[in-house]
Amino acid sequence: MILMNDFKAEPPELKASMAAAVARVADSGHFVLGPEVAGFERDWAARCEVAHGVGVGNGMDAIEIGLRALGIGPGDEVITTAMTAFATVLAILRSGATPVLADIRPETALLDRRSVERCLSPRTRALLLVHLYGQADDLDAWEAFCSSNRIALIEDCAQAHLARFNGRPVGSVGAIGAWSFYPTKNLGALGDGGMLVTQDHDIARKAASLRNYGQTVRYHHAEIGLNSRLDEMQAALLSARLTWLDRFTARRQTVADAYRARIRHALVTPMAAATAPATHVHHLFVVTTPRRDALQQHLQDRGVQTHIHYPIPIHRQAAVPDLQRDPQGLPAAEAHAASCLSLPCHPGLNDADVEVVIDAVNAFAP
Ligand SMILES: *Cc1c(COP(=O)(O)O)cnc(C)c1O
């Protein structure tokens, strides 16, 4: 079976460096908020070309803590996309703010400007931009949009490690960049992890307090915080894995290029490649087809695993039936949810695997 992710097949050198990282932390006797976290915060902030990184428990908490560090909460509206991981919207709800869902552009599945404009209100405090599938698109335009509307730009970078727009890394453009290091992300831990990055010293200090019970000085609690800390073990593992991230990203891009060049099917359309100055780090490689479920079954029968990102747009989720949204509805998000399919696109795929996937798609006879 060609899997969506295949951690068992990772390079032996990487496995050895991870084993060494585990041993180092075990021997250090320091497990929470120590030198490994501080070192990885520094290194990841440097890769993001920003001044500060604050390691947190996961990507969802990075967004919630970021919103709260910006002073966004009850009574405030945050505009985001209906086509994203549920965690994006859950983080807004957890901060006490009100999510407002905008529609997507069909070509990229990224936020549609006109729809976002329809979602603006006097209560709008932020736009939470999701770099879905690993795409960094229109960042300069969104930055200008947010500044002219006097709202904060927050970037959900959970799928876009190392993506850049017009030379700038994602996460460095908004007031806050929120990262997830969930195992399947382009940079993943061996468990949960996340980070918030920012240029702003005060936001970083506030976030560092919020992740640690709202504590300022030990046993002094200035506000109601969370317990959401990146731990030493995960930080050490992430440092080991970070040294492979450039190579892994290049391999994802090679796989995606091969798919785009050689998938030829009347009913299966690969989503567009990024055009400069946008980049795409291919957290996922997504095709659309009117026969999605049949294609998924066909590929399964041919030994190719696929997933759907995402089968249910946010506003159709049972937990949140009444979310505010674009008054004209969210038809593009609904159409995308019904037609998208993610093919295996990870750094462990070899050339023969890529052939199998391409041949299997091209042989689809609905
Ligand atoms: C994975 C993901 C998250 C949540 O990250 P966790 O670390 O699982 O909390 C948020 N947003 C997007 C777009 C994601 O893909």
The ligand as a Tripos MOL2 file, in Angstrom:
@<TRIPOS>MOLECULE
LIG
   15    15     1     0     0
SMALL
NO_CHARGES

@<TRIPOS>ATOM
      1 C1         -3.2400   20.6500   11.8220 C.3       1 LIG1
      2 C2         -3.9070   21.9610   11.6840 C.ar      1 LIG1
      3 C3         -4.2590   22.7410   12.7950 C.ar      1 LIG1
      4 C4         -4.1990   22.2250   14.2070 C.3       1 LIG1
      5 O1         -2.9620   21.8260   14.6380 O.3       1 LIG1
      6 P1         -2.8770   20.8350   15.9180 P.3       1 LIG1
      7 O2         -1.4160   20.8300   16.2120 O.co2     1 LIG1
      8 O3         -3.3910   19.5150   15.4840 O.co2     1 LIG1
      9 O4         -3.6760   21.4550   16.9960 O.co2     1 LIG1
     10 C5         -4.7630   23.9920   12.5750 C.ar      1 LIG1
     11 N1         -4.9420   24.4770   11.3400 N.ar      1 LIG1
     12 C6         -4.6340   23.7540   10.2470 C.ar      1 LIG1
     13 C7         -4.8470   24.3580    8.9040 C.3       1 LIG1
     14 C8         -4.1150   22.4720   10.3740 C.ar      1 LIG1
     15 O5         -3.8260   21.7550    9.2830 O.3       1 LIG1
@<TRIPOS>BOND
     1     1     2 1
     2     2     3 ar
     3     2    14 ar
     4     3     4 1
     5     3    10 ar
     6     4     5 1
     7     5     6 1
     8     6     7 2
     9     6     8 1
    10     6     9 1
    11    10    11 ar
    12    11    12 ar
    13    12    13 1
    14    12    14 ar
    15    14    15 1
@<TRIPOS>SUBSTRUCTURE
     1 LIG1         1 GROUP 0 **** ****
